Amino acid sequence: MTLLRDRDLARAFDRASHTYDRLTALHPGYRTGLLRSARRLRLPRGGAGLHLLDLGCGTGASTRALLRAAPRARITAVDASSGMLRRARAKPWPAHVRFRHLTAEDVATAGEGPYDAVFAAYLLRNVTDPDGVLAAVRALLRPGGRLAVHEYSLSGSAAHRALWTAVCRTVVIPAGALGGDRALYHHLWRSVLDFDTAPGFADRLTGAGFTGVRAVPLAGWQTGITHTFVARNGSATTPGDGR
């Protein structure tokens, strides 16, 4: 099966949006993993005075994690799927959180930013041109701005590839099929196998000009399958960092 891309993928997420939160609720550690990755941005003073971007916010789970990690920050959350955004916007949010219907590629030309930090969860393996998106993220970040990418990116071990396939074939794809979304969850399985390994994605970030790149594994069954990648845009400090 060909991977879904661009508008086809956005439409698939539109169709899946009504069951997406129920399915992710079955994922052990889904929300705690997002929160752990958001906290790895290590934003000072609860994010006071900072403007953050949640790139590929989906139904708002990553936005909620970012808000918990930085409750005093201004947050702009964007996604290419109108269906997912409707679900996100329907939830209760404070006034300093807003949502926009934009693709990752369009954010740089939409008059947004600059941002002090960017959080991107489950996004980069789904875009046609990850290097182009990373270049756009760098352009949106202030000097010294922080990036956290929360992504399925396998360690490179055959055992982790086999575990991912087993989880998808026995749990993820059948559960998605019950909601009529088999194609999307088949895409999820294949997109992870076809994406960069964790060392490969760390090298991609370095090649894109980010500094201090680190890949940190998630705990539990996701170890070796999901990682947080943290980096900076250059060597300057984020405003208010105090260092």
BELHUVEN-V203126 format. One record per residue. N is the residue number from 1. RES is the residue in three letters. PHI is phi as a letter, one per 20 degrees, with the letter a starting at -180 (NA if undefined). D_CENTER is the distance of its C-alpha to the mean C-alpha in Angstrom with 1 decimal. Layout:
# BELHUVEN-V203126
[[N,RES,PHI,D_CENTER] [N,RES,PHI,D_CENTER]]
This chain:
# BELHUVEN-V203126
[[1,MET,NA,23.7] [2,THR,f,22.0] [3,LEU,f,18.2] [4,LEU,f,17.2] [5,ARG,c,16.1] [6,ASP,l,15.9] [7,ARG,f,18.1] [8,ASP,f,18.8] [9,LEU,f,15.2] [10,ALA,f,14.9] [11,ARG,f,18.3] [12,ALA,f,17.3] [13,PHE,f,14.6] [14,ASP,g,17.3] [15,ARG,f,19.7] [16,ALA,e,17.5] [17,SER,f,16.5] [18,HIS,f,19.7] [19,THR,d,19.1] [20,TYR,f,15.3] [21,ASP,f,15.5] [22,ARG,f,18.6] [23,LEU,f,17.2] [24,THR,f,14.2] [25,ALA,f,16.9] [26,LEU,e,18.7] [27,HIS,e,15.9] [28,PRO,f,17.4] [29,GLY,n,15.2] [30,TYR,g,12.1] [31,ARG,f,12.2] [32,THR,f,13.8] [33,GLY,f,11.3] [34,LEU,f,8.6] [35,LEU,f,11.5] [36,ARG,f,12.6] [37,SER,f,9.5] [38,ALA,f,9.9] [39,ARG,f,13.5] [40,ARG,f,13.3] [41,LEU,f,13.0] [42,ARG,l,16.6] [43,LEU,e,17.3] [44,PRO,f,21.1] [45,ARG,l,23.1] [46,GLY,m,20.4] [47,GLY,n,18.9] [48,ALA,g,22.3] [49,GLY,n,22.8] [50,LEU,d,19.3] [51,HIS,d,17.1] [52,LEU,d,13.3] [53,LEU,d,10.7] [54,ASP,d,7.7] [55,LEU,e,6.5] [56,GLY,n,5.9] [57,CYS,f,7.1] [58,GLY,l,9.0] [59,THR,e,11.9] [60,GLY,o,10.9] [61,ALA,f,10.1] [62,SER,f,7.2] [63,THR,f,9.8] [64,ARG,f,12.4] [65,ALA,f,11.1] [66,LEU,f,10.9] [67,LEU,f,14.3] [68,ARG,f,15.8] [69,ALA,f,14.9] [70,ALA,b,16.4] [71,PRO,f,18.6] [72,ARG,d,20.7] [73,ALA,e,18.2] [74,ARG,e,18.0] [75,ILE,c,14.5] [76,THR,d,13.8] [77,ALA,d,11.0] [78,VAL,c,10.9] [79,ASP,b,10.5] [80,ALA,e,12.8] [81,SER,e,14.0] [82,SER,f,16.9] [83,GLY,f,17.3] [84,MET,f,13.9] [85,LEU,f,14.6] [86,ARG,g,18.1] [87,ARG,f,17.0] [88,ALA,f,14.8] [89,ARG,f,17.7] [90,ALA,f,20.2] [91,LYS,e,19.1] [92,PRO,f,20.8] [93,TRP,c,19.3] [94,PRO,f,21.2] [95,ALA,f,22.4] [96,HIS,e,20.2] [97,VAL,d,17.0] [98,ARG,c,17.0] [99,PHE,c,15.2] [100,ARG,c,15.7] [101,HIS,e,15.7] [102,LEU,b,14.5] [103,THR,f,12.9] [104,ALA,g,10.8] [105,GLU,f,14.2] [106,ASP,e,16.2] [107,VAL,f,14.7] [108,ALA,f,16.9] [109,THR,d,20.0] [110,ALA,e,19.6] [111,GLY,m,21.2] [112,GLU,e,18.2] [113,GLY,n,17.9] [114,PRO,f,18.7] [115,TYR,d,16.0] [116,ASP,e,16.5] [117,ALA,b,12.9] [118,VAL,c,9.5] [119,PHE,d,6.3] [120,ALA,c,3.1] [121,ALA,d,1.1] [122,TYR,l,3.9] [123,LEU,d,4.7] [124,LEU,f,7.2] [125,ARG,f,9.5] [126,ASN,e,10.0] [127,VAL,e,11.4] [128,THR,f,15.1] [129,ASP,c,15.2] [130,PRO,f,12.5] [131,ASP,f,15.2] [132,GLY,f,15.9] [133,VAL,f,12.4] [134,LEU,f,12.5] [135,ALA,f,16.0] [136,ALA,f,15.0] [137,VAL,f,12.6] [138,ARG,f,15.6] [139,ALA,f,17.9] [140,LEU,e,16.2] [141,LEU,e,16.1] [142,ARG,f,19.4] [143,PRO,g,21.2] [144,GLY,n,20.0] [145,GLY,f,16.7] [146,ARG,d,14.0] [147,LEU,c,10.6] [148,ALA,c,8.2] [149,VAL,d,5.7] [150,HIS,d,5.1] [151,GLU,b,6.3] [152,TYR,f,9.5] [153,SER,b,11.8] [154,LEU,f,15.3] [155,SER,f,17.9] [156,GLY,o,20.3] [157,SER,f,22.6] [158,ALA,f,24.4] [159,ALA,f,24.3] [160,HIS,f,20.5] [161,ARG,f,20.5] [162,ALA,f,23.2] [163,LEU,f,21.6] [164,TRP,f,18.5] [165,THR,f,20.9] [166,ALA,f,23.0] [167,VAL,f,20.4] [168,CYS,f,19.3] [169,ARG,f,23.0] [170,THR,e,24.3] [171,VAL,c,21.7] [172,VAL,f,18.6] [173,ILE,f,20.5] [174,PRO,f,23.6] [175,ALA,f,21.8] [176,GLY,f,20.0] [177,ALA,f,23.5] [178,LEU,f,25.0] [179,GLY,e,23.0] [180,GLY,m,24.0] [181,ASP,c,20.6] [182,ARG,g,21.5] [183,ALA,f,20.5] [184,LEU,f,16.8] [185,TYR,e,16.7] [186,HIS,f,18.8] [187,HIS,g,16.3] [188,LEU,g,13.6] [189,TRP,g,16.3] [190,ARG,f,17.3] [191,SER,f,14.1] [192,VAL,f,13.4] [193,LEU,f,17.1] [194,ASP,e,17.1] [195,PHE,e,14.1] [196,ASP,g,14.9] [197,THR,f,16.0] [198,ALA,g,14.6] [199,PRO,f,17.6] [200,GLY,f,17.2] [201,PHE,f,13.7] [202,ALA,f,15.0] [203,ASP,f,18.0] [204,ARG,f,16.0] [205,LEU,f,14.5] [206,THR,f,18.1] [207,GLY,f,19.5] [208,ALA,e,17.5] [209,GLY,o,19.3] [210,PHE,f,17.0] [211,THR,d,19.1] [212,GLY,m,19.1] [213,VAL,f,16.3] [214,ARG,c,15.9] [215,ALA,d,14.3] [216,VAL,d,14.6] [217,PRO,f,14.8] [218,LEU,e,13.9] [219,ALA,e,17.2] [220,GLY,m,19.1] [221,TRP,f,19.0] [222,GLN,f,15.5] [223,THR,g,17.1] [224,GLY,n,17.1] [225,ILE,d,14.5] [226,THR,d,11.2] [227,HIS,c,10.8] [228,THR,e,9.5] [229,PHE,d,10.4] [230,VAL,d,12.0] [231,ALA,a,14.1] [232,ARG,c,16.2] [233,ASN,e,17.5] [234,GLY,n,21.1] [235,SER,d,23.2] [236,ALA,f,24.0] [237,THR,e,22.9] [238,THR,f,20.8] [239,PRO,g,23.3] [240,GLY,n,24.6] [241,ASP,f,23.7] [242,GLY,m,27.3] [243,ARG,c,27.6]]
